[in-house]
Amino acid sequence: MKHLVIVESPSKSKTIEKYLGKDYKVISSKGHVRDLATTGKFGLGVDVEDNFKPNYVPIKGKKKLITDMKKDVKASDKVYLATDPDREGEAISWHLYDALGLKDSDYERVEFHEITKDVVKDAFNHTRKIDNNLVKSQETRRIIDRIIGFRLSKLMQSKTGGKSAGRVQSVALKLIVDREREIEAFKEEEYYTISAIFADFEAELEKYRGKKIEIKSAVEANEILDKLSNAFKIADIETKEKNKKGKMPFKTSTLQKDASSKLGFGSSKTMRIAQKLYEGVNIGSETTGLITYMRTDSYRLSPVFTSETFKYIKDNFGAQYVGAIKKVKNDENAQDAHEAIRPTSIKRTPESIKSYLTPDEYKLYSLIYYRALASLMKDAKVKATSITLENNGYTFKATGSVLVFDGYLKVYSPYEKNEDVILPDLTHYNSDVVIASEIKKEQHFTKPPARYTEASLIDEMEKLGIGRPSTYAPTMETIKARGYVNIDNKRFIPTEIGIETTDKLQEFFSNIINVEYTANMEKDLDEIALNKCDNIALLKDFYNVFEPTVEKAFKDMEKKEAEKTGEMCPECGNPLVIRRGRYGEFTACSNYPECKYIKKDVKEIKEIMDCPKCDGKIIEKTTRRGKKFWGCDKYPKCDFASWYEPTGEFCPNCQSVMVKKGKKEVCSNCEYEKEESA
């Protein structure tokens, strides 16, 4: 009899099975196996009257998987639930326990914080049972999000052009809309700076008679210039050594921010690549996870890793580069369930495994690796110099700094530029006066606050306590997919629908769709996880406030009039309007439901090539859900179809259609691949 191990990811299951050997069978649940039904009152899948009892059903396509897993359970003497080490993973373990009919004596819960052979094998020495408080916390979050999502989305669809609303996504959208209104309300103000230009440095006016000075107009600037001479008295020269502090290792939010700013990766792309690095990569001699679990809000590093890294730093860079474990308090909202994101082995340098990684995997792994390494190296040191000059009561200042010890920048300089600003040594100057070659004024204008990027929005959400590490990337994708924002130069600009949706929600739900309420909800969910808060009481308090507000909004919220196209219905003569449906916008009669006329879109048909199965043509098509594919124009008589775009050529080996797969052109049937031309 084998031990059965159930993990979430198929790729992870293959890696772990190699580690555990022939006595273990490792299978994958492929994520969640069950979710709330869409039946019952409002389609919530929750019996509100019966203490919010959830009705769980298998996710579409997972019934057979559950049946197959039950067979594996029967053939095993012990089941190990090894889903991800967070609340979502704990909930998946509970769903597996319940759906597979397990008993407490049948199973153990095991966690892998990194997918490496030693860590995985050792994890089986530290098993436990499912933490029901974590499960309650996740279930409570799911129920609240289902109630808010379903009720508000239905409201938005019936009253506005919006497609959805949600507890976290709507607050994130509100931040974007609020920022846009700040920008619109911003009034540009003129101001001036005055600089003195010397032979090998510049100094800027800072104070007048010891008080900070602000110059609001050219007139004021000219008045000051008239009072200045070209001779400046050296009032003070200060030189001191300062530490340039190193960075903390990555947690989820900082990884997403830095991958965005330094690598140009979106948050979803970052998490997708990080997931692959965590689950395991074939590096020739073995398949192993390269980083620790990537959903975390902790800065903590394991003692084993820090000890190995200190030795690595000493051996490779010298004892003078060995730093210390930084004592930084985790954020107030941090769960600290597991350590920071780091490489699973400091000896596995990015360069040593570069050939096994895609270019993007290499970039992200390098960023994670060198950030963790730098966090345990000594601070850099700079010699900072400031020169203070006086001229008729006006104080000018010049500052500079020179790197005197690179410290952590020895490895992290590609990600953090440090440019020396060298000031001349005036301590040996034979006079206490320096002569400026020019004194000039420069006009400036104040700038509005910048629009949010993915990185800055995640940063703001984290500071405000909105969402959790696992929610940042999905939130970004949702507000983009719903058409609530456009992206310009990597910055979010709210659309008309995004602004309208936010305004309507604030008109009726400002007590719920706001930063404070959402952040407090996260704290309450944390309290449930710690068994310090009753989840049913929390759900009742929420629902008793929320549902009456929704009912009032359905009654009182003004419905947006459908946009007219300027055309008349050919069947009844009423105006045609633009409506939004499940698969996007369409044009229909305004007299619906009396008249059900829908205008068919006439699209230009792009013929790619002759169909290989009949005398038809291959054309570009879309599924009902909007996914692009290529098929024969003689359908349904001819069933030729391809998810990959045909190149217009046929395979020289088997005469099948050649298609584009990434940058390659390959046969849709055999293994033929067209060589790239020189």
C-alpha angles and dihedrals in degrees: 000000000000131000110244119220119190119199131170102240127060092213090051091051092059092050095048094046089058090054096048100046136213097324091067132066114199119199134172131237088199090228123302117008097191138033139174114293120242094229132097128045110002087349090279097138086223127107099222093184093053098059092283093296108189123227107213123195132177114273113251109281094015100093093087091044091054090048091050091048091052088057090051090049091053091051093051133077095208135022123209116198103209104171122147118304098249139077093277090051091048090053091050089052090052092049090051090048091052099038093047093047095238124173125215090254091053101061150036129201115232129183130207115197089178131017102233126126099248095043094046093049092045091051089070088065090060106047125150141172125273113286102235093192090061089048091051090050093052092043091051090050090049093050094047092046091048093050094046094040098047098040097043095040090053089048093050093047092051097043108027143020090264122116103201148355133200145178096258104019093055093051091048089050090049089056089054093047093046090051091050090053091050088054092048092049093046116116116206115234127199121229138164139218126202122212133186115216118211132178096273107006145030130228127199129215110252111159145017116213090342097310126108111256130218120191112204103176145025089248091059091046092051091048089056093046090054090057095051128088126200091247114090124189117225101236100173143354116196125183123177139154117248134187118241100210121227125235129263117245116268128279121184098274096045091046091053092046096049094042086054097047099036103031103023092237122150116232093253092051091048093052093044092054092042090053090056092048090050097046096051145281129212105242097177103260094047146352109248143156110259100198137029123254109309101210105080141119096200131103093201121125125199117255090234092056094045092049093050091045095051089054091047091052092049094047096045105032107016137262091279089069096054109111133185138255105277114235103219122156113234117241117278091250095047116122093199090204092149139001132281123284109275141146114278089230126023088205090064097084120191091242093054093057101029093112091060096052134073114243092259093046089051092050094050095042090050091051092050094043097050093041091056092043092048091050090066097045128092120275115262117249127222132186104228119200129187126186119199118200130189128209121171094325094318118117121213124188136198123189133190140165136200125199108239099170121022097204111163089003086074086084104014102050094102087065099038118040118211114190119189117233105198121201121196119257102253095169090092094041110132092225137042090226129080124192122226118219089206141004112202140178123219128200121226138172127214114249129223120246112282121255115252122269119198088261096050093043091052088048091052093046091052093049090050094046095243115152129337135267091273093052102053099080096042090049091054091050094046097054089048094046092049091056092243093128140028123211119231119173088344091303129119118245114182115234124224089261091049091053093044092050092049093048093050092048091049091048092060108013107037088126091061108023096063139100098253096050093046093047092048089050089057089052091049090051089051089052091053089052088054092046090245097116133050108238096204092052089050092050092049093049090050097046095045089059099035105046098053088050091052092049090050090049092051088053102040108026111107113239117234113241114242115253113255119227096206091246128110126229110260090213105048107006097241121132119278115234138190113252132182121229139171093285099040137275124344137170118246143155117285089219093073129170091027089050118033098188114147120185113232115229112239106211128185106256113225111208111209103182145313115303112252092214102048144357092281131103129253109238137178113262140172131221122235087265092054099256114146122236139152124243146154119283088222092068128168089030089052120037100195110141137157134185088207123073113253114235094215092252135099126230112263090216104048104003092239121140117282113226138190116251108178107304093339131090110215139167115265090218113028134030096265114134123189114237117239114249116243 
